[in-house]
Amino acid sequence: MVLGILSRARLIEDAEELFQWIKLQDWDKLRPYNAMIAAYYQAKRPKDAWDVYHQMLAEGIDPDEVTYDILVSGSGKNGYPIDRLFLEIKSRGVALTLRSYNVVICAFTKEGSIDKVEEVIREMIRQELRPDLFSFNALIAAYAMSRKPERGLQVFSNMKAAGVLPDIVTYTTLIQMFSRSSMHKEAIEMFEEMVVNKCQPDFFVYSLLVSVYGKAGLVADALLIFHRLQLEGHRPNIVTYTSLISAHLHKGLLEESRKHFSQMEAYGCRADVHLLNTMIDAYAKAGMVNDAANLLHRLTAQGVCPNRASYAIIVEGFLHAGHVEEALAAYASMSGAGFKDEKMSSRISRRSSPRR
């Protein structure tokens, strides 16, 4: 108890001194070792925590579920690999708490190790532990990261069958999962279920839905979600505006995209290079190369850093329009920015050379 008090008070040197004294006494050593491991983790000294654990093993003291709960939780927070620790726990037949199993699941999910996540779930079931909301959400996230939407949807069904109510994390993960797999209809249906179940969408969900509706070709719905986002008191950011503008461009609605771009700037939201390239590409394809070039120059002056693609779009646009001199000037700007393309330079030279 005193070791715990000292560690929480960040008196780690006093805790170390007391720990060494306790080791000399003829007392049960397991609890002091557990307390010292926890103290080192609390002091953000994970290596020392593991050194104490190895001392414990060397002295023939068997770790218990408390030891491993501390190690698992500490490893999850400090980025220490959990693979070997989990194998050791299994080999010793120690039953972890649900919280620790969830930490392991979360760690393996971040690694993208879906096989390991499934192994942990099987181990939980063997230990007669029922997965909770966190467990289900982590497993759905693992399937989402590994692009296995069917498995993620099955977990969602199992979750509801087990009487575990989904939360905003569940629905957001599922919508993201379907969006990444271009399953826009399913993503929209999941959003509708979320609303029916009175799970209030947050800014991230609304912003994501603007993209989902846009990619599904439902521009009017994307715009409705965009307005709903604002009515809920959220401020659209560059990602939201890019999704809305891209949705209109995919339907060939360039004029509406220009209006939204102007509204974005008036709103004080600054474009990034991705949106810049999206806009100038749309201008160039519409034969409005001068508008594309003007936008490039204006945003560059405002601090947006164009990339190779930005300049290439302008050069290609001028060449396609037969404006060789303008293409040459654009390529000079491209070279001045450190982006050179010998093939493009040769094409411009051939087009600018007088024909015999």
SULQUIKA-V624776 format. One record per run of one state. SS is the DSSP state (H for helix, E for strand, - for the rest). FROM is the first residue (numbers start at 1). LEN is the number of residues. If there is no record, write none. Layout:
SS FROM LEN
SS FROM LEN
This chain:
- 1 1
H 2 7
- 9 3
H 12 12
- 24 6
H 30 13
- 43 3
H 46 13
- 59 6
H 65 14
- 79 4
H 83 10
- 93 5
H 98 14
- 112 2
H 114 13
- 127 6
H 133 13
- 146 3
H 149 13
- 162 6
H 168 13
- 181 3
H 184 13
- 197 6
H 203 13
- 216 3
H 219 13
- 232 6
H 238 13
- 251 3
H 254 13
- 267 6
H 273 13
- 286 3
H 289 13
- 302 6
H 308 13
- 321 3
H 324 13
- 337 5
H 342 11
- 353 4
